[in-house]
């Protein structure tokens, strides 16, 4: 007896099932970009009293890193972050797709939402902060290779490495019952380190949507392809290496927040293969 094949979901099905969480993704990256613009303006705008009080560029980058790390934690562990999975990054969403945790339709919807949300976040920052964001010292928080075109190979290598390390760490931490609930904090800590030490070489993107969001209003597209290709290749390389080395590749998951209480779009089965992992004791709500 032959069973009828399950029909492929239509776009209306995808929108009905995942449209709300895609809007959450757009809002999350939009809020992240607002925070990036505000933090960059606060510490880099020449007339800012904070800029004058902290003369060291590395110290200022460390402060920006702390601000962005705290923002990431707040967004990841927010209700919206738990519901959408807090990807906030097309390259990260493609990693979920490669792991089989999200379908092609929802992945495409997420990616579109991330690009739109990131751009809206920068535009809102420009509208509200005006010269504090448009000043050349802040320059819409754009990501640029060191020394322009001459630094493109270095920027590519740097973006590839930091993206690879991020996903490799997330996949590794998620294998531990004790550490899995704190995955988002590990990712945020890496952001602090990257912004402090790597930003001078590539601007520290990790994220195609984040870079395009700043490039469009700034009209600066030099080396933009680096921020599309390198993070995507780096993250997917980490996924492939983990799949090669893992004893149970089907249990691999790069979720930043595991919370059995809140339903999530990600088809995660890693918690089914070990004792249930609770949400972190301290969560941020919105």
NULO-604480 format. One line per 5 residues: their letters; for each residue x, z, y of N, C-alpha, C, CB. Coordinates in nm, 2 decimals. Glycine has a CB too. Layout:
BEGIN
A = X/Z/Y/X/Z/Y/X/Z/Y/X/Z/Y  ...
END
This chain:
BEGIN
XXXXX = 0.08/0.00/-0.12/0.00/0.00/0.00/0.09/0.00/0.12/-0.10/0.12/0.00  0.06/-0.09/0.21/0.14/-0.10/0.33/0.08/-0.03/0.45/0.16/-0.25/0.37  0.16/0.05/0.52/0.11/0.12/0.64/0.13/0.04/0.76/0.18/0.26/0.65  0.04/0.04/0.85/0.05/-0.03/0.98/0.17/0.03/1.06/-0.08/-0.03/1.06  0.25/-0.06/1.12/0.36/-0.01/1.20/0.31/0.06/1.32/0.45/-0.13/1.24
XXXXX = 0.38/0.17/1.36/0.34/0.24/1.48/0.37/0.15/1.61/0.41/0.37/1.49  0.27/0.13/1.69/0.29/0.04/1.81/0.39/0.10/1.90/0.16/0.01/1.88  0.47/0.02/1.97/0.57/0.07/2.07/0.49/0.12/2.19/0.67/-0.04/2.11  0.54/0.23/2.25/0.47/0.28/2.37/0.48/0.18/2.48/0.53/0.42/2.41  0.37/0.17/2.55/0.36/0.08/2.67/0.41/0.16/2.79/0.22/0.03/2.70
XXXXX = 0.44/0.09/2.90/0.48/0.16/3.02/0.38/0.26/3.07/0.51/0.05/3.13  0.25/0.23/3.05/0.15/0.32/3.09/0.16/0.45/3.01/0.01/0.26/3.08  0.19/0.43/2.88/0.21/0.55/2.80/0.33/0.63/2.84/0.23/0.51/2.65  0.44/0.57/2.88/0.56/0.63/2.92/0.53/0.71/3.05/0.68/0.53/2.94  0.46/0.64/3.15/0.43/0.70/3.27/0.34/0.82/3.26/0.37/0.60/3.37
XXXXX = 0.24/0.81/3.17/0.15/0.92/3.15/0.22/1.04/3.09/0.03/0.87/3.06  0.31/1.01/2.99/0.37/1.13/2.92/0.49/1.18/3.00/0.42/1.08/2.79  0.56/1.10/3.07/0.69/1.14/3.13/0.69/1.13/3.28/0.80/1.07/3.07  0.59/1.08/3.34/0.59/1.06/3.48/0.61/1.18/3.56/0.46/0.99/3.53  0.55/1.29/3.52/0.56/1.42/3.60/0.70/1.47/3.59/0.46/1.52/3.54
XXXXX = 0.76/1.47/3.47/0.90/1.52/3.46/1.00/1.43/3.53/0.94/1.54/3.31  0.97/1.30/3.53/1.06/1.21/3.61/1.05/1.24/3.75/1.01/1.06/3.58  0.94/1.28/3.81/0.93/1.32/3.95/1.01/1.45/3.97/0.78/1.34/3.99  1.01/1.54/3.87/1.09/1.66/3.88/1.24/1.62/3.88/1.06/1.75/3.76  1.28/1.52/3.80/1.42/1.48/3.81/1.45/1.43/3.94/1.44/1.37/3.70
XXXXX = 1.36/1.35/4.00/1.39/1.29/4.14/1.40/1.41/4.24/1.28/1.20/4.18  1.32/1.51/4.23/1.32/1.62/4.32/1.45/1.70/4.30/1.20/1.71/4.31  1.49/1.72/4.18/1.61/1.80/4.15/1.73/1.74/4.21/1.63/1.82/4.00  1.75/1.61/4.19/1.87/1.54/4.24/1.86/1.53/4.39/1.89/1.40/4.18  1.74/1.51/4.44/1.72/1.51/4.59/1.76/1.64/4.65/1.58/1.48/4.62
XXXXX = 1.72/1.75/4.59/1.76/1.88/4.64/1.91/1.90/4.63/1.69/1.99/4.57  1.97/1.85/4.52/2.12/1.86/4.50/2.19/1.79/4.62/2.16/1.81/4.37  2.14/1.67/4.65/2.20/1.59/4.76/2.18/1.66/4.89/2.15/1.45/4.76  2.07/1.72/4.92/2.05/1.79/5.04/2.16/1.91/5.05/1.91/1.85/5.05  2.17/1.98/4.94/2.27/2.09/4.94/2.41/2.03/4.96/2.26/2.16/4.81
XXXXX = 2.44/1.91/4.90/2.58/1.86/4.92/2.60/1.82/5.06/2.59/1.73/4.83  2.50/1.76/5.13/2.52/1.72/5.27/2.53/1.85/5.36/2.40/1.64/5.31  2.45/1.95/5.33/2.46/2.07/5.41/2.59/2.14/5.39/2.34/2.17/5.38  2.64/2.15/5.27/2.76/2.22/5.24/2.88/2.15/5.30/2.78/2.24/5.09  2.88/2.01/5.29/2.99/1.93/5.34/2.99/1.94/5.50/2.98/1.79/5.30
XXXXX = 2.87/1.94/5.56/2.87/1.95/5.70/2.91/2.09/5.75/2.73/1.92/5.75  2.87/2.19/5.68/2.91/2.33/5.72/3.06/2.35/5.72/2.84/2.43/5.62  3.12/2.29/5.62/3.27/2.32/5.60/3.36/2.21/5.66/3.30/2.34/5.45  3.31/2.09/5.68/3.39/1.98/5.72/3.36/1.93/5.86/3.38/1.87/5.63  3.25/1.96/5.92/3.22/1.91/6.05/3.31/1.99/6.15/3.07/1.94/6.09
XXXXX = 3.39/1.91/6.23/3.49/1.98/6.32/3.44/2.09/6.41/3.56/1.87/6.40  3.32/2.08/6.46/3.26/2.18/6.55/3.20/2.30/6.48/3.16/2.11/6.64  3.20/2.29/6.35/3.14/2.41/6.27/3.23/2.53/6.28/3.12/2.37/6.12  3.18/2.64/6.31/3.26/2.76/6.32/3.33/2.80/6.18/3.18/2.88/6.37  3.26/2.76/6.08/3.31/2.78/5.94/3.43/2.70/5.92/3.20/2.76/5.83
XXXXX = 3.43/2.57/5.97/3.54/2.48/5.95/3.66/2.54/6.03/3.51/2.34/6.01  3.64/2.59/6.15/3.75/2.65/6.22/3.81/2.78/6.16/3.71/2.68/6.37  3.72/2.85/6.09/3.76/2.98/6.03/3.84/2.96/5.90/3.64/3.07/6.01  3.83/2.84/5.84/3.90/2.82/5.72/3.98/2.69/5.73/3.79/2.80/5.60  4.10/2.70/5.78/4.19/2.59/5.81/4.24/2.51/5.68/4.31/2.63/5.89
XXXXX = 4.24/2.58/5.57/4.29/2.51/5.45/4.19/2.42/5.39/4.33/2.62/5.35  4.22/2.29/5.37/4.13/2.20/5.31/4.09/2.24/5.17/4.19/2.06/5.31  4.19/2.29/5.09/4.16/2.33/4.95/4.06/2.45/4.95/4.29/2.37/4.88  4.08/2.54/5.04/3.99/2.66/5.05/3.85/2.61/5.09/4.04/2.76/5.15  3.84/2.51/5.18/3.71/2.46/5.22/3.65/2.39/5.10/3.72/2.37/5.33
XXXXX = 3.72/2.32/5.02/3.67/2.25/4.90/3.62/2.35/4.80/3.77/2.15/4.84  3.70/2.46/4.79/3.66/2.57/4.70/3.52/2.62/4.74/3.76/2.68/4.69  3.50/2.64/4.87/3.38/2.70/4.92/3.26/2.60/4.89/3.39/2.73/5.07  3.29/2.47/4.92/3.19/2.37/4.89/3.16/2.37/4.74/3.24/2.23/4.93  3.26/2.38/4.66/3.24/2.39/4.51/3.15/2.50/4.47/3.37/2.40/4.44
XXXXX = 3.18/2.62/4.53/3.09/2.74/4.50/2.95/2.71/4.54/3.14/2.86/4.57  2.93/2.65/4.66/2.79/2.62/4.70/2.72/2.52/4.61/2.79/2.56/4.84  2.80/2.42/4.56/2.74/2.32/4.47/2.72/2.38/4.33/2.82/2.19/4.47  2.81/2.46/4.29/2.79/2.52/4.16/2.67/2.61/4.16/2.91/2.60/4.12  2.65/2.69/4.26/2.53/2.78/4.27/2.41/2.69/4.28/2.54/2.87/4.40
XXXXX = 2.41/2.58/4.35/2.30/2.49/4.36/2.26/2.44/4.22/2.32/2.38/4.46  2.36/2.40/4.15/2.34/2.34/4.01/2.28/2.45/3.92/2.48/2.29/3.95  2.33/2.57/3.93/2.27/2.68/3.84/2.12/2.70/3.88/2.35/2.81/3.86  2.09/2.70/4.01/1.96/2.73/4.06/1.86/2.62/4.01/1.95/2.74/4.21  1.91/2.49/4.01/1.83/2.38/3.97/1.81/2.37/3.82/1.88/2.25/4.03
XXXXX = 1.92/2.39/3.75/1.92/2.38/3.60/1.82/2.49/3.54/2.06/2.40/3.55  1.83/2.61/3.59/1.75/2.72/3.54/1.62/2.74/3.61/1.83/2.85/3.54  1.58/2.65/3.70/1.45/2.65/3.76/1.35/2.61/3.66/1.45/2.57/3.89  1.22/2.63/3.69/1.11/2.58/3.60/1.12/2.43/3.59/0.97/2.62/3.66  1.14/2.36/3.70/1.15/2.21/3.69/1.27/2.17/3.61/1.16/2.15/3.83
XXXXX = 1.38/2.24/3.62/1.50/2.21/3.54/1.47/2.22/3.39/1.62/2.29/3.58  1.40/2.33/3.36/1.37/2.35/3.22/1.28/2.25/3.16/1.31/2.49/3.20  1.18/2.20/3.25/1.08/2.11/3.20/1.14/1.97/3.19/0.97/2.10/3.31  1.23/1.93/3.28/1.28/1.79/3.28/1.41/1.78/3.19/1.31/1.74/3.42  1.48/1.89/3.17/1.61/1.89/3.11/1.72/1.89/3.21/1.62/1.78/3.02
XXXXX = 1.69/1.88/3.34/1.79/1.88/3.45/1.91/1.79/3.42/1.84/2.02/3.46  1.87/1.66/3.39/1.98/1.56/3.38/2.05/1.54/3.51/1.92/1.43/3.32  1.96/1.50/3.61/2.01/1.47/3.75/2.12/1.37/3.76/2.05/1.60/3.81  2.14/1.29/3.65/2.25/1.20/3.64/2.23/1.09/3.54/2.38/1.28/3.60  2.22/0.96/3.58/2.20/0.85/3.49/2.30/0.85/3.37/2.21/0.72/3.56
XXXXX = 2.42/0.88/3.40/2.52/0.88/3.29/2.49/0.99/3.19/2.66/0.90/3.34  2.44/1.10/3.24/2.40/1.21/3.15/2.28/1.17/3.07/2.37/1.34/3.23  2.18/1.10/3.13/2.06/1.05/3.06/2.10/0.96/2.95/1.96/0.99/3.16  2.20/0.87/2.98/2.24/0.77/2.88/2.31/0.84/2.76/2.34/0.67/2.94  2.37/0.96/2.79/2.43/1.04/2.68/2.32/1.09/2.59/2.51/1.15/2.73
XXXXX = 2.21/1.14/2.65/2.09/1.18/2.57/2.03/1.07/2.49/1.98/1.24/2.66  2.03/0.95/2.55/1.98/0.83/2.48/2.06/0.80/2.36/1.97/0.71/2.57  2.20/0.81/2.37/2.29/0.78/2.26/2.27/0.88/2.15/2.43/0.77/2.31  2.24/1.00/2.19/2.23/1.11/2.09/2.09/1.11/2.02/2.25/1.24/2.15  2.00/1.02/2.07/1.87/1.01/2.01/1.77/1.11/2.06/1.88/1.01/1.87
XXXXX = 1.80/1.18/2.17/1.72/1.29/2.22/1.61/1.24/2.32/1.81/1.40/2.29  1.62/1.12/2.36/1.52/1.06/2.45/1.51/0.92/2.42/1.56/1.09/2.60  1.39/0.86/2.44/1.37/0.72/2.41/1.41/0.63/2.52/1.22/0.70/2.38  1.42/0.50/2.50/1.46/0.41/2.60/1.37/0.40/2.72/1.47/0.27/2.54  1.24/0.41/2.70/1.14/0.40/2.81/1.16/0.52/2.90/1.00/0.40/2.76
XXXXX = 1.15/0.65/2.85/1.17/0.77/2.93/1.30/0.77/2.99/1.15/0.89/2.85  1.41/0.72/2.93/1.54/0.72/2.98/1.55/0.63/3.11/1.65/0.68/2.88  1.49/0.51/3.10/1.49/0.42/3.21/1.41/0.48/3.33/1.43/0.29/3.17  1.29/0.55/3.29/1.21/0.61/3.40/1.29/0.72/3.47/1.08/0.67/3.34  1.36/0.80/3.39/1.45/0.91/3.44/1.55/0.85/3.54/1.51/0.99/3.33
XXXXX = 1.62/0.75/3.49/1.73/0.69/3.57/1.68/0.64/3.70/1.80/0.58/3.49  1.56/0.57/3.70/1.50/0.52/3.83/1.47/0.63/3.92/1.38/0.43/3.80  1.41/0.74/3.86/1.38/0.86/3.94/1.50/0.92/4.00/1.30/0.96/3.86  1.61/0.93/3.93/1.73/0.99/3.98/1.79/0.91/4.10/1.84/1.00/3.87  1.79/0.78/4.09/1.84/0.70/4.20/1.75/0.71/4.32/1.85/0.55/4.16
XXXXX = 1.62/0.71/4.30/1.53/0.73/4.42/1.54/0.87/4.48/1.39/0.70/4.37  1.54/0.97/4.39/1.55/1.11/4.44/1.68/1.14/4.51/1.53/1.20/4.33  1.79/1.09/4.46/1.92/1.11/4.53/1.92/1.05/4.67/2.03/1.06/4.45  1.87/0.92/4.68/1.87/0.86/4.81/1.78/0.93/4.91/1.83/0.71/4.79  1.66/0.97/4.86/1.57/1.04/4.95/1.63/1.17/5.00/1.44/1.07/4.88
XXXXX = 1.71/1.24/4.91/1.78/1.36/4.95/1.87/1.34/5.07/1.85/1.42/4.84  1.95/1.23/5.06/2.05/1.20/5.17/1.97/1.16/5.29/2.15/1.09/5.12  1.87/1.08/5.28/1.80/1.04/5.40/1.73/1.15/5.47/1.69/0.93/5.36  1.68/1.25/5.39/1.62/1.37/5.45/1.72/1.45/5.53/1.55/1.46/5.34  1.84/1.46/5.47/1.95/1.53/5.53/1.99/1.46/5.66/2.07/1.54/5.44
XXXXX = 2.00/1.33/5.66/2.03/1.25/5.78/1.93/1.27/5.89/2.05/1.10/5.75  1.80/1.27/5.85/1.69/1.29/5.95/1.69/1.42/6.01/1.56/1.26/5.88  1.72/1.53/5.93/1.72/1.66/5.98/1.85/1.71/6.05/1.68/1.76/5.87  1.96/1.67/5.99/2.09/1.72/6.04/2.16/1.62/6.14/2.18/1.75/5.93  2.12/1.49/6.13/2.17/1.39/6.22/2.32/1.39/6.23/2.11/1.41/6.36
XXXXX = 2.38/1.41/6.34/2.52/1.39/6.36/2.61/1.48/6.27/2.56/1.42/6.51  2.55/1.59/6.23/2.63/1.68/6.14/2.66/1.61/6.00/2.56/1.81/6.11  2.57/1.51/5.97/2.59/1.44/5.84/2.66/1.30/5.87/2.46/1.42/5.77  2.62/1.24/5.98/2.67/1.11/6.01/2.81/1.10/6.07/2.58/1.03/6.10  2.86/1.22/6.12/3.00/1.22/6.17/3.10/1.18/6.07/3.03/1.37/6.22
XXXXX = 3.20/1.10/6.11/3.30/1.05/6.01/3.36/1.16/5.93/3.41/0.98/6.09  3.37/1.28/5.98/3.43/1.39/5.90/3.34/1.43/5.78/3.45/1.52/5.99  3.22/1.40/5.79/3.12/1.43/5.67/3.08/1.30/5.61/2.99/1.50/5.73  3.05/1.20/5.69/3.03/1.06/5.64/2.93/1.05/5.52/3.16/1.00/5.60  2.82/1.12/5.54/2.71/1.12/5.44/2.75/1.17/5.31/2.66/0.97/5.43
XXXXX = 2.85/1.25/5.30/2.91/1.30/5.18/2.94/1.19/5.08/2.81/1.40/5.12  3.00/1.08/5.13/3.03/0.97/5.04/3.14/1.01/4.94/3.06/0.84/5.12  3.15/0.94/4.83/3.26/0.95/4.74/3.35/0.83/4.75/3.21/0.97/4.59  3.47/0.84/4.78/3.57/0.73/4.80/3.70/0.76/4.72/3.59/0.71/4.95  3.76/0.65/4.67/3.89/0.66/4.61/4.00/0.70/4.71/3.93/0.53/4.54
XXXXX = 4.10/0.77/4.66/4.21/0.81/4.74/4.28/0.68/4.80/4.31/0.89/4.66  4.30/0.68/4.93/4.37/0.57/4.99/4.30/0.43/4.97/4.52/0.56/4.94  4.17/0.44/4.97/4.09/0.31/4.96/4.12/0.24/4.83/4.13/0.22/5.07  4.14/0.11/4.84/4.15/0.02/4.72/4.27/0.06/4.64/4.16/-0.12/4.76  4.38/0.10/4.70/4.50/0.13/4.63/4.48/0.25/4.53/4.61/0.17/4.72
XXXXX = 4.38/0.33/4.56/4.36/0.45/4.47/4.25/0.43/4.37/4.32/0.56/4.56  4.20/0.30/4.36/4.09/0.28/4.26/4.13/0.31/4.12/4.04/0.14/4.28  4.24/0.26/4.07/4.28/0.30/3.93/4.29/0.45/3.91/4.41/0.23/3.90  4.34/0.52/4.00/4.35/0.67/3.99/4.21/0.73/3.99/4.44/0.73/4.10  4.12/0.68/4.08/3.99/0.73/4.09/3.91/0.71/3.96/3.92/0.67/4.21
XXXXX = 3.93/0.59/3.91/3.86/0.55/3.78/3.91/0.65/3.67/3.89/0.41/3.74  4.04/0.67/3.66/4.09/0.76/3.55/4.04/0.90/3.57/4.24/0.75/3.55  4.04/0.95/3.70/4.00/1.08/3.73/3.85/1.10/3.69/4.02/1.12/3.87  3.77/1.00/3.73/3.62/1.01/3.71/3.59/1.01/3.56/3.55/0.90/3.78  3.67/0.92/3.49/3.65/0.92/3.34/3.69/1.05/3.28/3.74/0.80/3.28
XXXXX = 3.80/1.11/3.32/3.84/1.23/3.25/3.75/1.35/3.28/3.98/1.27/3.30  3.71/1.37/3.41/3.62/1.48/3.44/3.48/1.46/3.38/3.61/1.50/3.59  3.44/1.34/3.36/3.31/1.32/3.30/3.32/1.34/3.15/3.26/1.17/3.32  3.43/1.30/3.09/3.45/1.32/2.95/3.45/1.47/2.92/3.58/1.26/2.90  3.53/1.55/3.00/3.55/1.69/2.98/3.41/1.76/2.99/3.65/1.75/3.08
XXXXX = 3.33/1.72/3.09/3.20/1.79/3.12/3.12/1.78/2.99/3.13/1.73/3.24  3.10/1.66/2.94/3.01/1.64/2.83/3.07/1.70/2.70/2.98/1.49/2.80  3.20/1.69/2.68/3.26/1.75/2.57/3.25/1.91/2.57/3.41/1.72/2.57  3.26/1.97/2.69/3.24/2.11/2.70/3.09/2.15/2.67/3.28/2.16/2.84  3.00/2.07/2.72/2.86/2.10/2.70/2.82/2.09/2.56/2.77/2.00/2.79
XXXXX = 2.87/1.98/2.49/2.84/1.97/2.35/2.90/2.08/2.26/2.89/1.83/2.30  3.02/2.12/2.30/3.09/2.23/2.23/3.02/2.36/2.25/3.24/2.24/2.27  2.99/2.40/2.37/2.92/2.52/2.40/2.79/2.53/2.33/2.90/2.54/2.55  2.72/2.42/2.32/2.58/2.42/2.26/2.59/2.45/2.11/2.52/2.29/2.28  2.70/2.45/2.05/2.71/2.48/1.91/2.72/2.63/1.88/2.84/2.41/1.85
XXXXX = 2.73/2.70/1.99/2.74/2.85/1.97/2.61/2.92/2.00/2.86/2.90/2.06  2.56/3.00/1.91/2.44/3.08/1.94/2.46/3.16/2.07/2.40/3.17/1.82  2.57/3.22/2.08/2.60/3.32/2.19/2.62/3.25/2.32/2.72/3.40/2.16  2.68/3.13/2.32/2.71/3.06/2.44/2.61/2.96/2.49/2.85/3.00/2.43  2.53/2.91/2.40/2.44/2.80/2.43/2.35/2.83/2.55/2.35/2.77/2.31
XXXXX = 2.29/2.96/2.56/2.20/2.98/2.68/2.28/2.97/2.81/2.14/3.12/2.66  2.41/2.98/2.81/2.48/2.97/2.93/2.55/2.84/2.96/2.59/3.08/2.93  2.50/2.74/2.89/2.56/2.60/2.91/2.56/2.56/3.06/2.49/2.50/2.82  2.45/2.58/3.13/2.44/2.54/3.27/2.55/2.61/3.35/2.31/2.57/3.32  2.58/2.73/3.32/2.69/2.80/3.40/2.82/2.74/3.37/2.68/2.95/3.36
XXXXX = 2.85/2.70/3.25/2.98/2.63/3.22/2.99/2.50/3.30/2.99/2.60/3.07  2.88/2.43/3.30/2.88/2.30/3.38/2.90/2.33/3.53/2.75/2.23/3.36  2.84/2.43/3.58/2.85/2.47/3.72/2.99/2.51/3.75/2.75/2.58/3.76  3.06/2.59/3.66/3.19/2.63/3.68/3.29/2.51/3.69/3.24/2.72/3.57  3.26/2.41/3.60/3.34/2.28/3.61/3.32/2.21/3.74/3.30/2.19/3.49
XXXXX = 3.20/2.22/3.80/3.18/2.15/3.93/3.27/2.22/4.03/3.03/2.17/3.97  3.28/2.35/4.03/3.36/2.43/4.12/3.51/2.38/4.11/3.35/2.58/4.10  3.56/2.37/3.99/3.70/2.33/3.96/3.72/2.19/4.01/3.73/2.35/3.81  3.63/2.10/3.97/3.64/1.96/4.01/3.64/1.94/4.16/3.53/1.88/3.94  3.55/2.00/4.23/3.54/1.98/4.37/3.67/2.04/4.44/3.42/2.05/4.43
XXXXX = 3.72/2.15/4.39/3.84/2.21/4.45/3.96/2.12/4.43/3.86/2.35/4.39  3.98/2.07/4.31/4.11/2.01/4.27/4.10/1.86/4.26/4.16/2.07/4.15  3.99/1.81/4.21/3.98/1.66/4.19/3.93/1.58/4.30/3.90/1.63/4.06  3.85/1.64/4.39/3.78/1.57/4.49/3.87/1.48/4.58/3.71/1.66/4.58  4.00/1.52/4.61/4.08/1.44/4.69/4.11/1.30/4.63/4.21/1.51/4.72
XXXXX = 4.10/1.29/4.50/4.14/1.16/4.43/4.02/1.06/4.42/4.19/1.20/4.30  3.90/1.11/4.40/3.79/1.02/4.38/3.66/1.06/4.46/3.75/1.01/4.24  3.67/1.18/4.53/3.55/1.23/4.59/3.46/1.31/4.50/3.47/1.12/4.65  3.50/1.32/4.37/3.43/1.40/4.27/3.28/1.36/4.26/3.44/1.55/4.30  3.25/1.26/4.19/3.11/1.21/4.18/3.05/1.26/4.05/3.11/1.06/4.19
XXXXX = 3.10/1.21/3.93/3.04/1.23/3.80/2.91/1.16/3.78/3.02/1.38/3.78  2.86/1.09/3.89/2.72/1.06/3.89/2.69/0.93/3.97/2.64/1.18/3.95  2.65/0.82/3.90/2.62/0.70/3.98/2.52/0.71/4.08/2.58/0.59/3.88  2.41/0.79/4.05/2.30/0.80/4.15/2.35/0.88/4.27/2.18/0.87/4.08  2.43/0.98/4.25/2.48/1.06/4.36/2.57/0.98/4.45/2.57/1.18/4.31
XXXXX = 2.65/0.89/4.40/2.74/0.81/4.48/2.66/0.70/4.56/2.85/0.74/4.40  2.57/0.64/4.49/2.49/0.53/4.56/2.40/0.59/4.67/2.40/0.46/4.46  2.35/0.72/4.65/2.27/0.78/4.74/2.34/0.80/4.88/2.22/0.92/4.69  2.47/0.83/4.87/2.55/0.84/5.00/2.60/0.71/5.05/2.67/0.93/4.97  2.63/0.61/4.96/2.68/0.48/5.00/2.58/0.40/5.08/2.73/0.41/4.88
XXXXX = 2.46/0.40/5.04/2.36/0.32/5.11/2.34/0.35/5.26/2.22/0.33/5.04  2.31/0.48/5.30/2.30/0.50/5.44/2.43/0.50/5.51/2.24/0.64/5.46  2.54/0.52/5.44/2.67/0.51/5.51/2.72/0.37/5.52/2.77/0.60/5.43  2.66/0.28/5.44/2.71/0.14/5.44/2.86/0.13/5.40/2.69/0.07/5.57  2.89/0.21/5.30/3.03/0.22/5.25/3.02/0.19/5.10/3.10/0.35/5.28
XXXXX = 3.07/0.08/5.05/3.05/0.04/4.91/3.19/0.02/4.85/2.97/-0.08/4.90  3.30/0.05/4.91/3.43/0.03/4.86/3.45/0.11/4.73/3.54/0.07/4.96  3.48/0.05/4.62/3.50/0.11/4.50/3.38/0.17/4.43/3.60/0.22/4.52  3.26/0.14/4.48/3.14/0.20/4.43/3.12/0.18/4.28/3.02/0.14/4.50  3.17/0.06/4.23/3.16/0.03/4.09/3.23/0.14/4.00/3.22/-0.10/4.06
XXXXX = 3.33/0.20/4.06/3.40/0.30/3.98/3.31/0.42/3.94/3.52/0.36/4.06  3.22/0.45/4.03/3.13/0.57/4.01/3.01/0.53/3.92/3.08/0.62/4.14  2.99/0.41/3.89/2.90/0.36/3.79/2.96/0.36/3.65/2.83/0.23/3.83  3.08/0.30/3.65/3.14/0.27/3.52/3.21/0.39/3.46/3.23/0.15/3.53  3.30/0.45/3.54/3.39/0.56/3.48/3.31/0.68/3.43/3.48/0.60/3.59
XXXXX = 3.21/0.73/3.51/3.14/0.85/3.45/3.06/0.81/3.33/3.04/0.90/3.56  3.00/0.69/3.33/2.92/0.65/3.21/3.01/0.64/3.09/2.85/0.52/3.24  3.12/0.57/3.10/3.21/0.55/2.99/3.27/0.69/2.94/3.33/0.46/3.03  3.30/0.78/3.04/3.36/0.90/3.01/3.26/0.99/2.93/3.40/0.98/3.13  3.14/1.00/2.97/3.04/1.08/2.90/3.01/1.02/2.76/2.91/1.09/2.98
XXXXX = 2.99/0.89/2.76/2.96/0.83/2.63/3.08/0.84/2.53/2.92/0.68/2.64  3.20/0.84/2.58/3.32/0.86/2.50/3.32/1.00/2.44/3.45/0.83/2.58  3.28/1.10/2.52/3.27/1.23/2.47/3.16/1.25/2.36/3.24/1.33/2.58  3.05/1.18/2.38/2.95/1.18/2.28/3.00/1.11/2.15/2.82/1.10/2.33  3.06/1.00/2.16/3.11/0.93/2.04/3.21/1.01/1.96/3.17/0.79/2.07
XXXXX = 3.31/1.08/2.04/3.41/1.16/1.97/3.34/1.28/1.90/3.51/1.21/2.08  3.24/1.34/1.97/3.17/1.45/1.91/3.10/1.41/1.78/3.08/1.52/2.01  3.03/1.29/1.79/2.96/1.24/1.67/3.06/1.22/1.56/2.89/1.11/1.71  3.18/1.17/1.59/3.28/1.14/1.49/3.33/1.27/1.42/3.40/1.07/1.55  3.35/1.38/1.50/3.41/1.50/1.45/3.31/1.60/1.40/3.49/1.57/1.56
XXXXX = 3.18/1.59/1.44/3.08/1.69/1.40/3.04/1.68/1.25/2.96/1.68/1.49  3.02/1.79/1.19/2.98/1.79/1.05/2.83/1.75/1.04/3.00/1.93/0.99  2.75/1.78/1.14/2.61/1.75/1.15/2.58/1.67/1.28/2.52/1.87/1.13  2.62/1.55/1.29/2.60/1.48/1.42/2.46/1.48/1.47/2.64/1.33/1.40  2.36/1.49/1.38/2.22/1.48/1.43/2.18/1.61/1.50/2.13/1.46/1.31
XXXXX = 2.26/1.71/1.49/2.22/1.84/1.56/2.29/1.84/1.70/2.26/1.96/1.48  2.38/1.75/1.73/2.44/1.75/1.86/2.34/1.74/1.98/2.55/1.64/1.87  2.36/1.82/2.08/2.27/1.82/2.19/2.35/1.85/2.32/2.15/1.92/2.17  2.33/1.78/2.43/2.40/1.81/2.55/2.30/1.87/2.66/2.46/1.69/2.61  2.20/1.94/2.61/2.11/2.01/2.70/2.18/2.12/2.78/1.99/2.07/2.63
XXXXX = 2.15/2.13/2.91/2.21/2.23/2.99/2.14/2.36/2.98/2.22/2.19/3.13  2.01/2.36/2.94/1.93/2.48/2.93/1.84/2.48/2.81/1.85/2.50/3.06  1.86/2.58/2.72/1.77/2.59/2.60/1.67/2.70/2.63/1.86/2.62/2.47  1.55/2.67/2.64/1.45/2.77/2.66/1.32/2.74/2.57/1.41/2.77/2.81  1.31/2.81/2.46/1.20/2.78/2.37/1.06/2.80/2.44/1.21/2.86/2.25
XXXXX = 1.06/2.88/2.54/0.93/2.91/2.61/0.88/2.80/2.69/0.95/3.03/2.70  0.97/2.71/2.75/0.92/2.60/2.84/0.94/2.47/2.76/1.01/2.60/2.97  0.83/2.39/2.75/0.84/2.26/2.68/0.93/2.17/2.76/0.70/2.20/2.66  1.01/2.09/2.69/1.10/2.00/2.76/1.09/1.86/2.70/1.25/2.05/2.74  1.12/1.76/2.78/1.11/1.62/2.74/1.21/1.58/2.63/1.12/1.53/2.85
XXXXX = 1.32/1.66/2.62/1.43/1.62/2.53/1.39/1.66/2.39/1.56/1.70/2.57  1.41/1.57/2.30/1.38/1.60/2.16/1.49/1.67/2.09/1.35/1.46/2.08  1.50/1.80/2.12/1.62/1.88/2.08/1.58/1.95/1.95/1.66/1.98/2.19  1.67/1.93/1.85/1.65/2.00/1.72/1.76/2.09/1.68/1.63/1.89/1.61  1.86/2.11/1.78/1.97/2.19/1.74/1.93/2.34/1.72/2.08/2.18/1.85
XXXXX = 1.83/2.39/1.79/1.79/2.53/1.77/1.73/2.55/1.63/1.70/2.57/1.88  1.68/2.44/1.57/1.61/2.45/1.44/1.71/2.48/1.33/1.53/2.33/1.41  1.84/2.46/1.36/1.94/2.47/1.25/2.02/2.60/1.27/2.04/2.35/1.26  1.97/2.69/1.35/2.03/2.82/1.37/1.92/2.91/1.42/2.16/2.82/1.46  1.96/3.04/1.44/1.86/3.13/1.49/1.82/3.09/1.63/1.91/3.28/1.49
XXXXX = 1.69/3.12/1.67/1.64/3.08/1.80/1.73/3.14/1.91/1.50/3.13/1.81  1.76/3.06/2.00/1.84/3.10/2.11/1.75/3.13/2.23/1.95/2.99/2.15  1.75/3.24/2.29/1.66/3.27/2.40/1.72/3.22/2.53/1.65/3.42/2.42  1.63/3.21/2.63/1.67/3.18/2.76/1.77/3.28/2.81/1.55/3.16/2.86  1.86/3.25/2.90/1.95/3.35/2.96/1.87/3.46/3.03/2.04/3.28/3.07
XXXXX = 1.92/3.58/3.03/1.85/3.69/3.08/1.82/3.68/3.23/1.92/3.82/3.06  1.90/3.61/3.30/1.88/3.59/3.45/1.86/3.44/3.48/2.01/3.64/3.53  1.74/3.41/3.51/1.70/3.27/3.54/1.66/3.27/3.69/1.59/3.22/3.45  1.66/3.15/3.74/1.62/3.12/3.88/1.49/3.04/3.88/1.73/3.04/3.96  1.39/3.08/3.95/1.27/3.02/3.96/1.25/2.95/4.09/1.15/3.11/3.92
X = 1.16/2.85/4.09/1.13/2.78/4.21/0.98/2.78/4.23/1.18/2.64/4.22
END
